[in-house]
Amino acid sequence: MLFHLISLENVVAGAKGAAVTASVVEVYKTIRAELAQYGQGLDEKSETIILTKTDVVEGTAKAKKTVIDAAKKALKKVAHDKKADILTVSVLDLRR
């Protein structure tokens, strides 16, 4: 199993909406191409995609959720493993 960590910190950098999803997909495709190039069957392993640093997405809670959901949906469309989990993680504890 492979875990692909895609940081929204680098992807978001001023981008909004469709630009964020395009950037996330571009990063994912780069990862997949590198795995295929390396060989050894790595590109055939099951995968989990993890969007990290989701706390850097700007806007209201609703706007953040919209951007993150759009990124997850875009990744689901292009994922090599159609059963891949797409998770999110943040270093901030917002439960306070």
N, C-alpha and C positions, 0 to 999 in steps of 0.2 A: 504494500500500500504506500502511496505517495501523498504527502501533504504539501500543497502549494500555498504559500503565504504571500498574499498580495496586499501591500501596504497602501492604504488610501492616503497616507501622508504625501507620498510622491505623486500619486495619480491625481489627486484633487487640485493641488496647486493652482488655484484660481479658476479651475474648470467648473462648469455647472451642467446639470441635467445630462443630455445626450453625450456631451464631451467627457463626462466622468465614465459613463458606461463604455464608450469607445476606448478610453484609456485603459480601463480594467480588462477589456477583451484583448487589446493589443498586448498587454503584459502577459496575459494567460497564453496567447498564441506564441509569444516569444519563448515562454517556458516549454511549451509543447514541442516547438521546433528544436530547441536545444536538447530535449530528451530524445527525440527521434534521431538527431545528428549523432548523439553519443552512442546510441544503439544499446546492445546488451538487453533488449526487451523492456527497457525502462518505460517506453511510451505505451506499453501494453498493460502496465500495472493499474490496478484500481486506484482511484484518487479521491482526495477530499480537498476542497478549495476553501481557504480561510481568508476572509477579508479582515486585515488587521488595522488598528488605529482608526476605527470607525468614529472615534470621538473628535477627529479633526474635520469632519464634515460640518460645514457651517450652515447656520439657519435655525429655524424653529425645530422643535422635536418632530413635528409632522414633516417638515421639509427634509430633515435628515433621514427619516424613515423612507420617504419617497425615493431619495437618491440611492440609499443602500438597497432597497427592494428592486430598483431598476437595474442596479449593477448585478445583483444576484440573478435576476431574470435573464439578463444578457449573457451571463456566464453559463447559465443552464442551457441556453440555445446552442452554444459553441463547445460545450464540454465534451471531451473525448468519451468519457464515461458518463452516459446519460443518467446513471443512478448515483452519481457523485453527490455527496453532501456539500452544500455551500454554507459555511458558517461565518459568523462575525465575532470579533473580539475587540475589546477596548481595555486600555490600562486603567481607565478611570472607573471608580466605584460610584455610580450615580444613585445608589439606593438610599443615601442619607436624606 
